[in-house]
Amino acid sequence: MGTSSPSAAGAESPGAEQSIVVGSVPQMLAGHSMDLIAQIVAVSRQLFPGEVSYEHSPDPEGGTHDYVIFDVIAWGEYADYRDRILQWHDEVEKIVPNNAGAFRLIVHPHL
Amino acid sequence: MTGDEILKLASELFASKGAKSEALCRAIIGRCYYAAYHLSLALFAEMGLPRSSDHKIPSRWLIESGEPNAKSAGRFMEDLYSARRRADYELEHPVAIRESRDLQFVKSQIELATDIKRLLAVCALEPARSQVQAGIQAFRQRTESPRRG
């Protein structure tokens, strides 16, 4: 799992762009995974200020359905951040035009 | 039995009185995904599209159709699948434990599934319906091997 935590929502601290990867990323991303991950972390933090973490989720059912999950925090109710989920996917699709499905978003709402 | 009934069950379990255990919340998250999954299969069946047991297919078809409502539904479904797989398989995972003890998170997954249901209902009606059908058909022609006769 990797994490990237700003000091406060929307207020970036020096060095906050750094992130750590522990574990693996899908085979399909081998060779350029860190660059992609860094770009998606940046998009995630822009749309969902606060802690961003990510992890590779291998297929537990023995298939080929694996991906990287980005966990983010959103303040408010589902209706407040719903459109930002779609924005996140739009931005990820720009970064990874042919393999956007390899990246998933899980939002943790806080009231 | 329909996806709508599964979603109703998830909502009723969430709204039920009494303490909600981690196991119950994990089950609710799982039901939310399967509600959306079966609602999408019902839409495809109604459109004359084949059924697939591969869970990647429904969301991918919706996304690749290019129709905006279907694309949103597919993306939400992929994310909901990820939450469901975590809830079902990652019993010791700290984030999965936190999610399934967080009622706000569980509620958000019900809202996500309800949103998918609404989007799929739009896809079932014209003008979206024809766009979804044509988009999926084109995607299948691009990606599926021709059948040998």
Interface residues (C-beta under 8 A of the other chain):
Chain A: M1 S53 S57 P60 G63 H65 Y67 I69 D71 E77 Y78 A79 R82 I85 L86 H89 G101 R104 L105 I106 V107 H108 P109 H110 L111
Chain B: D54 H55 K56 S59 R60 I63 S72 R75 F76 E78 D79 Y81 S82 A83 R85 R86 Y89 V95 R98 E99 D102 Q104 F105 K107 S108 E111 L112 D115
